Amino acid sequence: MKGTVRVICRVRPVLDHERKCLVSDFALVGSHKISINNGQRTFKYDRVLKSTSKQNNVFEEVQPLIESAMQGFNVCVMAYG
């Protein structure tokens, strides 16, 4: 885990009141890409978690970081959105 930066994206489900005001359509392309507006822009990540992912799936992704922190290593986990 040392010295590696990973970017993980979790796509949350769209809420009913947000459906009519979405600016972009997006689609998951495999487990590492998100395509926005029918392929006009593609973003690559180390891992993409689907909107059906549960909290335990997110925890499984960050568990190695937590173990490293418990062993005394510096760790940073940022969440946005």
PyMOL CGO cylinders between C-alpha atoms (Angstrom):
from pymol import cmd
from pymol.cgo import CYLINDER

trace = [
    CYLINDER, 0.00, 0.00, 0.00, 2.95, 2.32, 0.59, 0.3, 1, 1, 1, 1, 1, 1,
    CYLINDER, 2.95, 2.32, 0.59, 3.39, 5.19, -1.85, 0.3, 1, 1, 1, 1, 1, 1,
    CYLINDER, 3.39, 5.19, -1.85, 0.40, 4.44, -4.02, 0.3, 1, 1, 1, 1, 1, 1,
    CYLINDER, 0.40, 4.44, -4.02, -2.47, 6.80, -4.77, 0.3, 1, 1, 1, 1, 1, 1,
    CYLINDER, -2.47, 6.80, -4.77, -5.71, 5.16, -5.81, 0.3, 1, 1, 1, 1, 1, 1,
    CYLINDER, -5.71, 5.16, -5.81, -8.91, 6.83, -6.93, 0.3, 1, 1, 1, 1, 1, 1,
    CYLINDER, -8.91, 6.83, -6.93, -12.12, 4.94, -6.28, 0.3, 1, 1, 1, 1, 1, 1,
    CYLINDER, -12.12, 4.94, -6.28, -15.47, 6.26, -7.46, 0.3, 1, 1, 1, 1, 1, 1,
    CYLINDER, -15.47, 6.26, -7.46, -18.75, 5.15, -5.92, 0.3, 1, 1, 1, 1, 1, 1,
    CYLINDER, -18.75, 5.15, -5.92, -21.78, 6.03, -8.01, 0.3, 1, 1, 1, 1, 1, 1,
    CYLINDER, -21.78, 6.03, -8.01, -24.69, 6.65, -5.71, 0.3, 1, 1, 1, 1, 1, 1,
    CYLINDER, -24.69, 6.65, -5.71, -28.26, 5.98, -6.81, 0.3, 1, 1, 1, 1, 1, 1,
    CYLINDER, -28.26, 5.98, -6.81, -30.11, 8.91, -8.36, 0.3, 1, 1, 1, 1, 1, 1,
    CYLINDER, -30.11, 8.91, -8.36, -32.89, 10.15, -6.11, 0.3, 1, 1, 1, 1, 1, 1,
    CYLINDER, -32.89, 10.15, -6.11, -36.38, 10.55, -7.55, 0.3, 1, 1, 1, 1, 1, 1,
    CYLINDER, -36.38, 10.55, -7.55, -36.37, 14.35, -7.30, 0.3, 1, 1, 1, 1, 1, 1,
    CYLINDER, -36.37, 14.35, -7.30, -33.01, 14.48, -9.15, 0.3, 1, 1, 1, 1, 1, 1,
    CYLINDER, -33.01, 14.48, -9.15, -34.13, 12.53, -12.22, 0.3, 1, 1, 1, 1, 1, 1,
    CYLINDER, -34.13, 12.53, -12.22, -35.66, 15.52, -13.99, 0.3, 1, 1, 1, 1, 1, 1,
    CYLINDER, -35.66, 15.52, -13.99, -32.71, 17.83, -13.35, 0.3, 1, 1, 1, 1, 1, 1,
    CYLINDER, -32.71, 17.83, -13.35, -29.81, 15.60, -14.37, 0.3, 1, 1, 1, 1, 1, 1,
    CYLINDER, -29.81, 15.60, -14.37, -27.44, 17.41, -16.69, 0.3, 1, 1, 1, 1, 1, 1,
    CYLINDER, -27.44, 17.41, -16.69, -25.52, 14.34, -17.83, 0.3, 1, 1, 1, 1, 1, 1,
    CYLINDER, -25.52, 14.34, -17.83, -26.29, 10.75, -18.53, 0.3, 1, 1, 1, 1, 1, 1,
    CYLINDER, -26.29, 10.75, -18.53, -23.58, 8.36, -17.49, 0.3, 1, 1, 1, 1, 1, 1,
    CYLINDER, -23.58, 8.36, -17.49, -22.84, 4.70, -17.87, 0.3, 1, 1, 1, 1, 1, 1,
    CYLINDER, -22.84, 4.70, -17.87, -20.40, 2.40, -16.16, 0.3, 1, 1, 1, 1, 1, 1,
    CYLINDER, -20.40, 2.40, -16.16, -17.95, 0.93, -18.64, 0.3, 1, 1, 1, 1, 1, 1,
    CYLINDER, -17.95, 0.93, -18.64, -16.41, -2.11, -17.03, 0.3, 1, 1, 1, 1, 1, 1,
    CYLINDER, -16.41, -2.11, -17.03, -15.09, -1.69, -13.51, 0.3, 1, 1, 1, 1, 1, 1,
    CYLINDER, -15.09, -1.69, -13.51, -12.70, 1.20, -14.19, 0.3, 1, 1, 1, 1, 1, 1,
    CYLINDER, -12.70, 1.20, -14.19, -14.43, 3.78, -16.38, 0.3, 1, 1, 1, 1, 1, 1,
    CYLINDER, -14.43, 3.78, -16.38, -17.45, 6.06, -16.38, 0.3, 1, 1, 1, 1, 1, 1,
    CYLINDER, -17.45, 6.06, -16.38, -18.73, 7.41, -19.67, 0.3, 1, 1, 1, 1, 1, 1,
    CYLINDER, -18.73, 7.41, -19.67, -20.67, 10.68, -19.55, 0.3, 1, 1, 1, 1, 1, 1,
    CYLINDER, -20.67, 10.68, -19.55, -23.01, 11.94, -22.30, 0.3, 1, 1, 1, 1, 1, 1,
    CYLINDER, -23.01, 11.94, -22.30, -22.88, 8.85, -24.51, 0.3, 1, 1, 1, 1, 1, 1,
    CYLINDER, -22.88, 8.85, -24.51, -19.11, 8.55, -24.65, 0.3, 1, 1, 1, 1, 1, 1,
    CYLINDER, -19.11, 8.55, -24.65, -18.23, 12.22, -25.18, 0.3, 1, 1, 1, 1, 1, 1,
    CYLINDER, -18.23, 12.22, -25.18, -16.16, 12.15, -21.98, 0.3, 1, 1, 1, 1, 1, 1,
    CYLINDER, -16.16, 12.15, -21.98, -14.69, 9.15, -20.23, 0.3, 1, 1, 1, 1, 1, 1,
    CYLINDER, -14.69, 9.15, -20.23, -13.13, 9.16, -16.77, 0.3, 1, 1, 1, 1, 1, 1,
    CYLINDER, -13.13, 9.16, -16.77, -10.82, 6.38, -15.64, 0.3, 1, 1, 1, 1, 1, 1,
    CYLINDER, -10.82, 6.38, -15.64, -10.52, 5.24, -12.03, 0.3, 1, 1, 1, 1, 1, 1,
    CYLINDER, -10.52, 5.24, -12.03, -8.67, 2.49, -10.22, 0.3, 1, 1, 1, 1, 1, 1,
    CYLINDER, -8.67, 2.49, -10.22, -12.06, 1.08, -9.27, 0.3, 1, 1, 1, 1, 1, 1,
    CYLINDER, -12.06, 1.08, -9.27, -15.70, 2.06, -9.80, 0.3, 1, 1, 1, 1, 1, 1,
    CYLINDER, -15.70, 2.06, -9.80, -18.35, 0.86, -7.38, 0.3, 1, 1, 1, 1, 1, 1,
    CYLINDER, -18.35, 0.86, -7.38, -21.88, 0.62, -8.77, 0.3, 1, 1, 1, 1, 1, 1,
    CYLINDER, -21.88, 0.62, -8.77, -24.90, 2.38, -7.33, 0.3, 1, 1, 1, 1, 1, 1,
    CYLINDER, -24.90, 2.38, -7.33, -26.02, -0.99, -5.94, 0.3, 1, 1, 1, 1, 1, 1,
    CYLINDER, -26.02, -0.99, -5.94, -22.83, -1.24, -3.85, 0.3, 1, 1, 1, 1, 1, 1,
    CYLINDER, -22.83, -1.24, -3.85, -23.33, -1.39, -0.10, 0.3, 1, 1, 1, 1, 1, 1,
    CYLINDER, -23.33, -1.39, -0.10, -21.25, 0.18, 2.67, 0.3, 1, 1, 1, 1, 1, 1,
    CYLINDER, -21.25, 0.18, 2.67, -19.44, -3.12, 3.25, 0.3, 1, 1, 1, 1, 1, 1,
    CYLINDER, -19.44, -3.12, 3.25, -18.24, -3.04, -0.39, 0.3, 1, 1, 1, 1, 1, 1,
    CYLINDER, -18.24, -3.04, -0.39, -16.73, 0.40, 0.21, 0.3, 1, 1, 1, 1, 1, 1,
    CYLINDER, -16.73, 0.40, 0.21, -15.16, -0.81, 3.45, 0.3, 1, 1, 1, 1, 1, 1,
    CYLINDER, -15.16, -0.81, 3.45, -13.56, -3.76, 1.63, 0.3, 1, 1, 1, 1, 1, 1,
    CYLINDER, -13.56, -3.76, 1.63, -11.84, -1.26, -0.68, 0.3, 1, 1, 1, 1, 1, 1,
    CYLINDER, -11.84, -1.26, -0.68, -10.41, 0.87, 2.14, 0.3, 1, 1, 1, 1, 1, 1,
    CYLINDER, -10.41, 0.87, 2.14, -9.74, -1.92, 4.65, 0.3, 1, 1, 1, 1, 1, 1,
    CYLINDER, -9.74, -1.92, 4.65, -6.04, -2.25, 3.66, 0.3, 1, 1, 1, 1, 1, 1,
    CYLINDER, -6.04, -2.25, 3.66, -5.62, 1.49, 4.35, 0.3, 1, 1, 1, 1, 1, 1,
    CYLINDER, -5.62, 1.49, 4.35, -7.18, 1.12, 7.78, 0.3, 1, 1, 1, 1, 1, 1,
    CYLINDER, -7.18, 1.12, 7.78, -4.86, -1.79, 8.56, 0.3, 1, 1, 1, 1, 1, 1,
    CYLINDER, -4.86, -1.79, 8.56, -1.87, 0.31, 7.45, 0.3, 1, 1, 1, 1, 1, 1,
    CYLINDER, -1.87, 0.31, 7.45, -2.99, 3.16, 9.73, 0.3, 1, 1, 1, 1, 1, 1,
    CYLINDER, -2.99, 3.16, 9.73, -3.27, 0.72, 12.64, 0.3, 1, 1, 1, 1, 1, 1,
    CYLINDER, -3.27, 0.72, 12.64, 0.34, -0.32, 11.97, 0.3, 1, 1, 1, 1, 1, 1,
    CYLINDER, 0.34, -0.32, 11.97, 1.47, 3.30, 12.27, 0.3, 1, 1, 1, 1, 1, 1,
    CYLINDER, 1.47, 3.30, 12.27, 1.68, 4.35, 8.63, 0.3, 1, 1, 1, 1, 1, 1,
    CYLINDER, 1.68, 4.35, 8.63, 0.30, 7.68, 7.43, 0.3, 1, 1, 1, 1, 1, 1,
    CYLINDER, 0.30, 7.68, 7.43, -2.95, 7.24, 5.52, 0.3, 1, 1, 1, 1, 1, 1,
    CYLINDER, -2.95, 7.24, 5.52, -5.44, 9.63, 3.96, 0.3, 1, 1, 1, 1, 1, 1,
    CYLINDER, -5.44, 9.63, 3.96, -8.96, 8.81, 2.82, 0.3, 1, 1, 1, 1, 1, 1,
    CYLINDER, -8.96, 8.81, 2.82, -10.95, 11.63, 1.23, 0.3, 1, 1, 1, 1, 1, 1,
    CYLINDER, -10.95, 11.63, 1.23, -14.66, 11.52, 0.47, 0.3, 1, 1, 1, 1, 1, 1,
    CYLINDER, -14.66, 11.52, 0.47, -16.50, 14.01, -1.68, 0.3, 1, 1, 1, 1, 1, 1,
    CYLINDER, -16.50, 14.01, -1.68, -20.15, 14.40, -2.48, 0.3, 1, 1, 1, 1, 1, 1,
]
cmd.load_cgo(trace, "trace")
